[in-house]
């Protein structure tokens, strides 16, 4: 280890017997649900492919708690499958319209209305009235027209079984009618006695209807036949999604990464990009975008800092205190959070499942992408991080920044708390900077994917047929949207020249796209506990470093006050206040003066009200392919792909 480094124990492994290794990112529950999401939602799938597959010049954002390369593999495979289903469905529509002489086109307008209804409504848990009301009108108007066309077509087809509506032969008499055309071929025979219903519905009569496809009756039955075919395609597509969730995306099968069909069927280009992503996504060297340096870490939760004067204790010789020296005192205190409380026996201690046992502590260096000529030139090679770390820990640079990174993942890596700590000892002052970030749990939409697949598998045949009949009309719009999106991505790969463009930092994180705005009450309680535990240990480490180096700690202790059962009050980056003594009550007052900071944790309480987010109340705000710096973002609706 280079001189001035922070000698910390590994975050987990044999040298940290009190800790427990966290789940591998590629097999976490969050990764599994994200892989399911690309099969279920076309907007999310397109965003993943656009950011990780099409825009090759972009460095991937840190993938906290999941494997972006595996999500990309499932996104590419899901798009390939969806394009096949969309092409087959659209071909069935076109062929049905042609062979039915346009009778199937009677379903076109109802199909458009029913296909647009879910896009207008969006996928929000509680959509606003200006979305729900138009969607409701479109849905029921489309259903009414669909029922009207279906009843009329079925009635026309049944009546045609009892009549012969063949078109008359044209002659050259100038009038266009056959003079012999009469009643002898009508419903009544030559004796004036009507044929029986049994004769009309006989197999020979039914088959004879299709002998002349040009007849009106034959066209109606061809249209009904293709409508049944489209219904079958819709149901089979849904069944394939259910089998995918029960197979490769089930909890048991997903843990076998080497047997994942999406990984085994990856092409050369996808494999090359996966290797690059896996080098970048969990590296200690973070190549960042200046517009969003902490992209991938989640929402910022009230970053704070404080500064104290380094005043030596009278009568003692103070030791020089550098940045690495302060961090050396912080790391052991943080790693002690992995140690379970005394439970009387090693077996009882080993059974403790507190996620703090999986706490990870490492160092990271943030480097701007600006200046690189090629994405492969990023300094991810062996030993290069150590060079940057040794230089950055003491320099206090502006663009190259060194942080101590503390991470805790809970709830299957759906809730991830990351705290970045930076220390400055400059000009006789000590400045402590703390930037907490929280990745919120995945949207309920991703959890519903597995529930919807199980409901379809457990449903009876009548229920499956009914579901297919209801969703068949929307297959036309869904197919057009899917094919259009695929064509757009192909056009961008062909014309935008991203593979040769200058490297850029991550414009967005696919994990943050899928994050909810709120957490459950239990999740909020865990988030607050993680944040307060980490920040308390950070403050304790700084205080210990000051004391051991022979500096006064009273000013520091005045700015960090322990309240109640471990609560921590810290001077905010924007607001300031000082509390001395026990049971302080610091309140916001009018005008200038001390102002208490907000709680560093996220807001607590159960979910309620409209949800905003990538699938929020105003519809999905997942950018369409091409969105990002320098490209307009399409924030219009991008609803589920249908399964």
FILOKOL-98139 format. One line per 8 residues: number of its first residue (from 1); for each residue x, y, z of C-alpha. Coordinates in Angstrom, 1 decimal, decimal comma. Example, Ala and Ser with C-alpha at 12.3 -4.5 7.8 and 13.67 -1.06 7.14 Angstrom:
<atoms>
1) 12,3 -4,5 7,8; 13,7 -1,1 7,1
</atoms>
This chain:
<atoms>
1) 0,0 0,0 0,0; 1,3 3,4 -0,9; 2,5 5,9 1,6; -0,4 7,9 3,1; -3,0 5,3 2,3; -5,8 4,4 4,7; -4,9 1,0 6,2; -8,4 -0,5 6,5
9) -9,4 -4,1 6,8; -11,3 -5,6 3,9; -15,0 -4,8 3,7; -15,7 -8,5 4,0; -13,8 -11,8 3,8; -11,6 -13,9 6,1; -10,0 -10,8 7,7; -13,4 -9,5 8,8
17) -14,8 -12,5 10,7; -17,5 -10,4 12,4; -18,9 -9,3 9,1; -20,9 -11,2 6,4; -20,3 -11,1 2,7; -23,2 -9,2 0,9; -25,0 -10,9 -1,9; -23,3 -10,8 -5,3
25) -24,8 -8,0 -7,3; -25,5 -10,3 -10,3; -27,8 -12,5 -8,1; -29,4 -9,9 -5,9; -33,2 -9,5 -5,8; -32,9 -6,0 -7,2; -31,1 -7,3 -10,2; -33,7 -10,1 -10,7
33) -36,5 -7,6 -10,7; -34,7 -5,2 -13,0; -34,3 -8,1 -15,5; -38,0 -8,9 -15,2; -38,8 -5,2 -15,8; -37,1 -5,2 -19,2; -39,4 -8,0 -20,3; -42,5 -6,2 -19,1
41) -42,0 -2,5 -19,9; -40,9 -1,3 -23,3; -40,0 2,2 -22,1; -37,6 0,9 -19,5; -36,2 -1,7 -21,9; -35,5 1,0 -24,5; -33,8 3,2 -21,9; -31,5 0,4 -20,8
49) -30,5 -0,5 -24,4; -30,0 3,1 -25,4; -27,8 4,0 -22,5; -25,8 0,8 -22,3; -25,8 -0,6 -25,8; -26,4 2,1 -28,3; -24,4 5,0 -26,7; -21,1 3,2 -26,5
57) -19,2 6,4 -25,7; -20,9 6,7 -22,3; -19,2 5,3 -19,2; -21,7 3,3 -17,2; -22,9 4,7 -13,9; -21,9 2,8 -10,7; -24,2 -0,2 -10,3; -24,9 -0,3 -6,6
65) -26,4 -3,7 -5,7; -27,0 -5,1 -9,2; -25,2 -6,1 -12,4; -26,0 -3,7 -15,2; -24,3 -6,1 -17,7; -26,8 -8,8 -16,9; -29,8 -6,4 -17,1; -28,5 -5,3 -20,5
73) -28,3 -9,0 -21,7; -31,9 -9,5 -20,7; -33,0 -6,2 -22,3; -31,4 -7,2 -25,7; -32,9 -10,7 -25,5; -36,3 -9,3 -24,6; -36,2 -6,8 -27,4; -35,3 -9,5 -29,9
81) -38,3 -11,6 -28,7; -40,7 -8,6 -28,7; -39,6 -7,7 -32,3; -40,5 -11,2 -33,4; -43,9 -11,1 -31,7; -44,6 -7,6 -33,0; -43,6 -8,5 -36,6; -45,8 -11,7 -36,5
89) -48,8 -9,8 -35,0; -48,5 -7,0 -37,6; -48,2 -9,5 -40,4; -51,3 -11,2 -39,2; -53,2 -7,9 -39,2; -52,1 -7,0 -42,7; -52,7 -10,5 -44,1; -56,1 -10,6 -42,5
97) -57,1 -7,2 -43,9; -56,1 -8,3 -47,4; -57,6 -11,8 -47,4; -60,9 -10,5 -45,8; -61,2 -7,8 -48,5; -61,0 -5,1 -45,8; -63,5 -6,6 -43,3; -60,8 -7,0 -40,7
105) -60,1 -3,3 -41,1; -63,4 -2,7 -39,2; -61,4 -3,5 -36,0; -58,8 -0,9 -36,8; -60,3 2,1 -35,2; -61,4 0,3 -32,0; -58,0 -1,3 -31,8; -56,3 2,1 -32,0
113) -58,5 3,5 -29,2; -57,9 0,5 -27,0; -54,2 0,6 -27,7; -53,9 4,3 -26,9; -55,9 4,1 -23,6; -53,1 2,6 -21,5; -50,6 5,0 -22,9; -52,7 8,0 -22,1
121) -53,4 6,7 -18,5; -49,7 5,8 -17,8; -48,5 3,3 -15,3; -48,8 5,4 -12,2; -50,2 3,9 -9,1; -52,7 6,8 -8,8; -52,9 8,7 -12,0; -54,4 12,3 -12,1
129) -57,9 13,0 -13,4; -56,6 14,6 -16,6; -55,2 11,2 -17,5; -57,7 8,8 -16,1; -60,8 10,4 -17,6; -59,6 10,5 -21,2; -58,2 7,0 -20,8; -61,6 5,8 -19,5
137) -63,4 7,4 -22,4; -61,1 5,9 -24,9; -61,3 2,4 -23,3; -65,1 2,2 -23,1; -65,7 3,8 -26,5; -63,2 1,4 -28,0; -64,9 -1,6 -26,3; -68,3 -0,4 -27,5
145) -67,1 -0,2 -31,1; -65,3 -3,5 -30,8; -68,4 -5,2 -29,6; -70,5 -3,6 -32,3; -68,1 -4,7 -35,0; -67,8 -8,2 -33,6; -71,6 -8,7 -33,3; -72,3 -7,3 -36,7
153) -69,5 -9,5 -38,3; -70,6 -12,7 -36,5; -74,3 -12,1 -37,5; -73,3 -11,4 -41,1; -71,3 -14,6 -41,2; -74,0 -16,7 -39,7; -76,7 -15,3 -42,0; -74,3 -16,0 -44,9
161) -74,4 -19,7 -44,1; -78,1 -19,7 -45,1; -77,8 -17,6 -48,2; -75,6 -17,5 -51,3; -74,1 -14,1 -51,7; -71,8 -15,0 -54,6; -71,4 -12,1 -56,9; -73,2 -12,4 -60,2
169) -71,3 -13,3 -63,3; -70,7 -10,4 -65,6; -71,7 -10,7 -69,3; -71,0 -8,6 -72,3; -74,6 -7,4 -72,7; -73,6 -3,9 -71,7; -75,7 -4,0 -68,5; -73,3 -6,0 -66,4
177) -75,8 -8,7 -65,2; -76,4 -12,2 -66,2; -79,9 -12,6 -67,6; -80,1 -16,1 -66,1; -79,6 -14,7 -62,6; -82,6 -15,6 -60,5; -83,9 -17,4 -57,5; -82,8 -20,9 -58,4
185) -79,6 -20,5 -56,4; -81,2 -18,7 -53,5; -82,3 -20,0 -50,1; -85,4 -21,6 -51,7; -85,1 -24,6 -54,0; -86,9 -25,1 -57,3; -89,9 -26,6 -55,6; -90,4 -23,5 -53,4
193) -89,5 -25,4 -50,3; -86,8 -23,8 -48,1; -83,7 -25,9 -47,2; -83,5 -27,0 -43,6; -81,2 -25,4 -41,0; -79,3 -28,7 -40,9; -78,5 -28,5 -44,5; -77,3 -24,9 -44,2
201) -75,0 -25,8 -41,3; -73,7 -29,0 -42,8; -69,9 -29,3 -43,1; -70,1 -29,2 -46,9; -72,0 -25,9 -46,7; -69,6 -24,3 -44,2; -66,6 -25,4 -46,3; -68,3 -24,1 -49,4
209) -68,4 -20,6 -47,9; -64,6 -20,5 -48,2; -64,5 -21,8 -51,7; -64,8 -18,3 -53,0; -62,9 -16,0 -50,7; -64,2 -13,0 -52,7; -67,7 -13,6 -51,4; -69,0 -11,3 -48,7
217) -69,7 -14,3 -46,4; -66,3 -15,8 -47,0; -64,6 -12,4 -46,2; -66,5 -12,1 -42,9; -65,4 -15,6 -41,8; -61,8 -15,0 -42,9; -61,9 -11,8 -40,8; -63,2 -13,8 -37,8
225) -60,6 -16,5 -38,4; -57,8 -13,9 -38,3; -59,3 -12,3 -35,2; -59,1 -15,6 -33,5; -55,5 -16,0 -34,7; -54,6 -12,6 -33,2; -56,2 -13,5 -30,0; -54,1 -16,7 -29,9
233) -50,9 -14,7 -30,6; -51,7 -12,4 -27,7; -52,3 -15,2 -25,4; -49,2 -17,1 -26,4; -47,1 -14,0 -26,0; -48,4 -13,6 -22,5; -47,7 -17,3 -21,8; -44,1 -16,9 -22,9
241) -43,6 -14,1 -20,4; -45,1 -16,2 -17,7; -42,8 -19,1 -18,6; -39,8 -16,7 -18,5; -40,7 -15,6 -15,0; -41,2 -19,1 -13,8; -37,9 -20,3 -15,5; -34,8 -18,2 -15,9
249) -36,1 -15,3 -13,8; -37,3 -17,4 -10,9; -35,4 -17,1 -7,6; -33,7 -20,5 -7,9; -32,7 -20,3 -11,5; -31,6 -16,7 -11,5; -28,8 -17,5 -9,0; -27,2 -19,7 -11,7
257) -25,5 -16,9 -13,7; -23,6 -19,2 -16,1; -26,9 -21,0 -17,1; -28,8 -17,8 -17,9; -30,0 -18,0 -21,5; -29,6 -14,3 -21,9; -25,9 -14,6 -21,1; -25,3 -17,7 -23,2
265) -27,0 -16,3 -26,3; -25,2 -12,9 -26,3; -23,5 -11,9 -29,5; -20,0 -10,6 -29,9; -20,9 -6,9 -29,6; -23,0 -7,5 -26,5; -20,2 -9,5 -24,9; -17,7 -6,8 -25,6
273) -19,9 -4,2 -24,0; -20,6 -6,5 -21,0; -16,9 -6,9 -20,3; -16,5 -3,1 -20,4; -19,5 -2,5 -18,1; -18,3 -5,1 -15,6; -14,9 -3,3 -15,4; -16,5 0,1 -14,8
281) -19,6 -0,4 -12,8; -18,0 -1,6 -9,5; -14,5 0,0 -9,8; -13,1 2,2 -7,1; -12,2 4,7 -9,8; -15,4 6,6 -10,7; -15,5 8,4 -14,1; -18,2 11,0 -13,6
289) -20,3 13,5 -15,5; -19,9 17,0 -14,2; -23,7 17,6 -14,3; -24,3 14,6 -12,0; -21,1 13,3 -10,3; -22,9 11,0 -7,9; -25,1 9,4 -10,7; -26,0 5,9 -9,7
297) -25,8 6,4 -5,9; -29,4 7,5 -5,5; -31,0 10,6 -4,0; -28,8 13,0 -2,1; -30,1 13,3 1,5; -28,9 16,6 2,9; -25,1 16,7 2,5; -23,5 18,5 5,4
305) -20,1 19,8 6,4; -18,5 21,4 9,4; -15,2 23,1 10,1; -13,2 23,5 13,3; -10,0 25,3 14,2; -7,0 23,0 14,9; -6,0 24,3 18,3; -3,3 22,4 20,1
313) -4,0 21,4 23,7; -1,9 23,6 26,1; 1,1 21,9 27,4; 1,1 19,1 24,8; 2,9 18,9 21,5; 0,4 18,4 18,8; 1,2 16,0 16,0; 0,7 17,0 12,3
321) -2,7 15,9 11,2; -3,3 15,1 7,5; -6,4 13,8 5,7; -5,3 10,2 5,6; -4,6 10,4 9,4; -8,2 11,4 10,1; -9,6 8,6 7,8; -7,4 6,0 9,6
329) -9,3 6,7 12,8; -12,7 6,6 11,1; -12,4 3,3 9,3; -12,0 0,9 12,3; -15,0 2,5 14,0; -17,1 2,0 10,9; -16,0 -1,6 10,6; -17,0 -2,3 14,2
337) -20,6 -1,7 13,1; -20,4 -5,2 11,6; -19,9 -6,8 15,1; -23,1 -8,2 16,5; -24,0 -7,4 20,1; -23,2 -10,1 22,7; -25,6 -13,0 22,3; -24,1 -15,5 24,7
345) -22,6 -17,8 22,1; -20,9 -17,6 18,7; -23,8 -19,5 17,1; -26,3 -16,9 18,3; -24,0 -14,1 17,1; -23,6 -15,7 13,7; -27,4 -15,9 13,3; -27,7 -12,1 13,5
353) -29,1 -10,9 10,1; -28,7 -7,1 10,6; -27,6 -5,6 7,3; -24,9 -3,6 9,1; -23,0 -6,8 9,2; -22,6 -6,5 5,4; -21,3 -2,9 5,6; -18,7 -2,2 3,0
361) -15,9 0,4 3,5; -13,6 1,4 0,7; -11,9 4,3 -0,9; -12,8 5,8 -4,3; -11,5 8,5 -6,5; -13,8 10,6 -8,8; -12,2 11,6 -12,1; -13,9 13,7 -14,8
369) -14,4 12,0 -18,2; -13,5 15,3 -19,9; -10,1 14,9 -21,6; -10,2 11,3 -22,5; -10,0 10,5 -26,2; -11,3 6,9 -26,0; -13,5 5,1 -23,4; -10,9 2,3 -23,2
377) -8,3 4,9 -22,1; -9,9 5,2 -18,7; -7,3 4,3 -16,0; -8,9 1,1 -14,8; -5,7 -1,0 -15,1; -4,1 -2,7 -12,2; -2,2 -0,2 -10,0; -3,6 2,9 -11,7
385) -6,2 3,4 -9,0; -3,6 3,4 -6,3; -1,6 6,1 -8,1; -4,7 8,3 -8,3; -5,7 7,5 -4,7; -2,3 8,4 -3,3; -2,2 11,7 -5,1; -5,9 12,6 -4,5
393) -6,2 11,9 -0,8; -4,1 15,0 0,2; -4,3 17,3 -2,7; -7,9 18,5 -2,2; -8,4 18,9 -5,9; -11,5 20,3 -7,5; -12,1 17,8 -10,3; -10,2 14,8 -8,9
401) -11,7 14,0 -5,5; -11,0 11,3 -3,0; -13,8 9,9 -0,8; -14,2 7,3 1,9; -17,2 5,3 0,7; -19,4 3,5 3,2; -22,3 1,4 1,8; -25,1 -0,7 3,4
409) -27,6 -2,6 1,2; -30,9 -4,0 2,6; -34,1 -5,5 1,4; -32,4 -7,6 -1,3; -30,2 -4,6 -2,3; -33,4 -2,6 -3,1; -32,5 -0,1 -0,4; -28,9 1,0 -0,5
417) -27,4 3,7 1,7; -24,1 5,2 0,5; -22,2 7,8 2,5; -19,3 9,6 1,0; -16,8 11,2 3,4; -14,1 13,7 2,6; -11,6 15,4 4,9; -9,5 18,6 4,5
425) -6,8 19,8 6,8; -5,8 23,1 5,3; -4,4 26,2 6,9; -4,9 25,1 10,5; -8,5 24,2 9,8; -10,2 20,8 9,6; -13,2 20,5 7,2; -15,4 17,4 7,2
433) -17,7 16,9 4,2; -20,3 14,1 4,3; -22,6 13,4 1,4; -25,3 10,7 2,2; -27,1 9,1 -0,7; -30,0 6,6 -0,7; -31,2 4,3 -3,5; -34,9 3,9 -2,8
441) -36,7 0,6 -3,4; -37,9 -0,5 -6,8; -41,2 0,6 -8,0; -44,1 -1,6 -7,2; -44,5 -2,1 -10,9; -41,4 -4,4 -10,9; -42,7 -6,5 -8,1; -46,1 -6,9 -9,9
449) -44,4 -8,6 -12,8; -43,9 -11,8 -10,9; -47,4 -11,6 -9,4; -48,9 -11,1 -12,9; -47,0 -14,1 -14,3; -48,1 -16,4 -11,4; -51,7 -15,2 -11,9; -51,6 -16,1 -15,5
457) -50,1 -19,6 -14,9; -52,7 -20,4 -12,2; -55,6 -19,1 -14,2; -58,0 -21,6 -16,0; -58,5 -21,7 -19,8; -61,5 -19,6 -19,8; -59,7 -16,8 -17,9; -56,7 -17,0 -20,2
465) -58,9 -16,8 -23,3; -60,8 -13,9 -21,8; -57,6 -12,0 -21,0; -56,4 -12,6 -24,6; -59,7 -11,4 -26,1; -59,6 -8,2 -24,0; -56,0 -7,4 -24,9; -56,0 -8,5 -28,5
473) -57,3 -5,1 -29,9; -54,3 -3,3 -28,4; -51,9 -5,6 -30,1; -51,9 -3,5 -33,2; -50,7 -0,3 -31,5; -48,2 -2,2 -29,3; -46,7 -3,9 -32,3; -46,3 -0,6 -34,2
481) -44,7 1,0 -31,1; -42,3 -1,9 -30,6; -41,3 -2,0 -34,2; -40,9 1,8 -34,3; -38,7 1,8 -31,3; -36,5 -1,0 -32,7; -36,2 0,9 -36,0; -35,2 4,0 -34,1
489) -32,5 2,3 -32,1; -31,2 0,7 -35,3; -31,1 4,0 -37,0; -29,2 5,6 -34,2; -26,6 2,9 -34,2; -26,2 3,4 -37,9; -26,1 7,2 -38,1; -25,1 8,7 -34,8
497) -21,6 7,4 -34,7; -21,6 6,9 -30,9; -18,9 4,2 -31,2; -16,4 6,7 -32,4; -17,5 9,7 -30,3; -15,6 11,3 -27,5; -16,2 9,6 -24,1; -19,0 11,0 -21,9
505) -20,0 10,4 -18,4; -23,2 8,6 -17,5; -26,3 10,6 -18,3; -28,5 8,5 -16,1; -28,6 5,3 -14,0; -30,9 2,5 -15,0; -31,2 1,7 -11,3; -32,3 5,2 -10,5
513) -34,9 5,1 -13,3; -36,6 2,2 -11,6; -36,5 3,6 -8,1; -39,6 4,7 -6,2; -39,9 8,1 -4,6; -41,0 6,7 -1,3; -40,2 3,7 0,9; -42,3 1,7 3,3
521) -42,3 2,6 7,0; -40,0 -0,3 7,9; -37,6 0,6 5,1; -37,6 4,2 6,3; -36,7 3,1 9,7; -33,8 1,0 8,4; -32,5 3,9 6,2; -32,5 6,3 9,2
529) -30,8 3,7 11,4; -28,0 3,1 8,8; -27,5 6,8 8,2; -27,4 7,8 11,9; -25,1 4,9 12,8; -22,6 5,7 10,0; -22,6 9,5 10,7; -22,2 9,0 14,4
537) -19,1 6,7 13,8; -17,7 9,2 11,3; -18,0 12,0 13,8; -16,6 9,8 16,5; -13,6 9,0 14,4; -12,8 12,7 13,7; -13,1 13,5 17,4; -10,8 10,6 18,2
545) -8,3 11,8 15,6; -8,3 15,3 17,1; -7,8 14,0 20,6; -5,0 11,6 19,7; -3,1 14,2 17,7; -3,2 16,6 20,7; -5,9 19,1 19,5; -8,9 20,6 21,3
553) -12,2 18,8 20,6; -14,6 21,1 22,5; -15,5 23,1 19,4; -16,1 20,0 17,4; -18,2 18,5 20,2; -20,3 21,7 20,4; -21,2 21,3 16,7; -22,1 17,6 17,0
561) -24,5 17,1 19,9; -25,7 13,7 21,0; -29,4 13,9 21,7; -31,5 11,2 23,3; -30,8 7,6 22,3; -28,0 8,1 19,8; -29,6 10,9 17,8; -27,0 13,1 16,0
569) -27,4 16,8 15,3; -24,9 18,0 12,8; -24,3 21,5 11,5; -25,9 21,7 8,1; -24,2 22,9 4,9; -26,9 25,6 4,6; -28,2 26,1 8,1; -26,3 26,4 11,4
577) -27,0 26,0 15,1; -25,1 25,1 18,2; -26,6 23,3 21,2; -24,7 22,8 24,5; -25,8 20,6 27,3; -28,5 18,0 27,6; -32,1 18,1 26,3; -31,7 21,1 24,0
585) -34,6 22,3 22,0; -33,4 24,2 19,0; -36,1 25,8 16,9; -36,3 27,8 13,7; -36,8 31,5 14,4; -37,7 34,4 12,2; -34,9 36,5 10,8; -31,2 35,7 11,0
593) -30,0 33,3 13,6; -29,4 29,7 14,3; -31,6 27,4 12,3; -31,9 23,6 12,9; -31,1 21,4 10,0; -33,5 19,0 8,5; -33,3 15,3 9,4; -30,7 13,7 7,2
601) -32,9 10,7 6,5; -35,7 10,4 3,9; -39,3 11,3 4,8; -41,0 8,6 6,7; -44,5 7,2 6,5; -46,4 4,9 4,3; -46,9 5,5 0,6; -49,8 7,7 -0,2
609) -51,0 10,0 -3,0; -49,9 10,2 -6,6; -46,5 8,8 -7,4; -43,9 10,7 -9,5; -41,0 9,0 -11,0; -40,1 7,2 -14,2; -43,6 5,7 -14,2; -45,2 8,6 -12,3
617) -48,5 10,3 -12,2; -47,8 12,2 -15,4; -46,8 9,0 -17,2; -43,4 7,5 -17,6; -40,6 9,9 -17,8; -38,1 7,3 -19,0; -36,2 9,0 -21,8; -36,7 7,6 -25,2
625) -33,6 6,4 -27,0; -31,4 9,3 -27,8; -32,3 11,4 -24,8; -29,5 12,9 -22,8; -27,1 15,8 -23,0; -27,3 17,3 -26,4; -30,4 15,2 -27,4; -34,0 16,1 -26,8
633) -35,8 13,8 -24,3; -39,2 12,4 -25,2; -41,1 12,4 -21,9; -44,3 11,2 -23,4; -46,0 8,0 -22,3; -44,2 4,7 -22,8; -46,5 2,1 -21,4; -46,0 -1,6 -20,7
641) -45,2 -3,7 -23,6; -48,1 -6,0 -23,0; -47,3 -9,3 -21,3
</atoms>
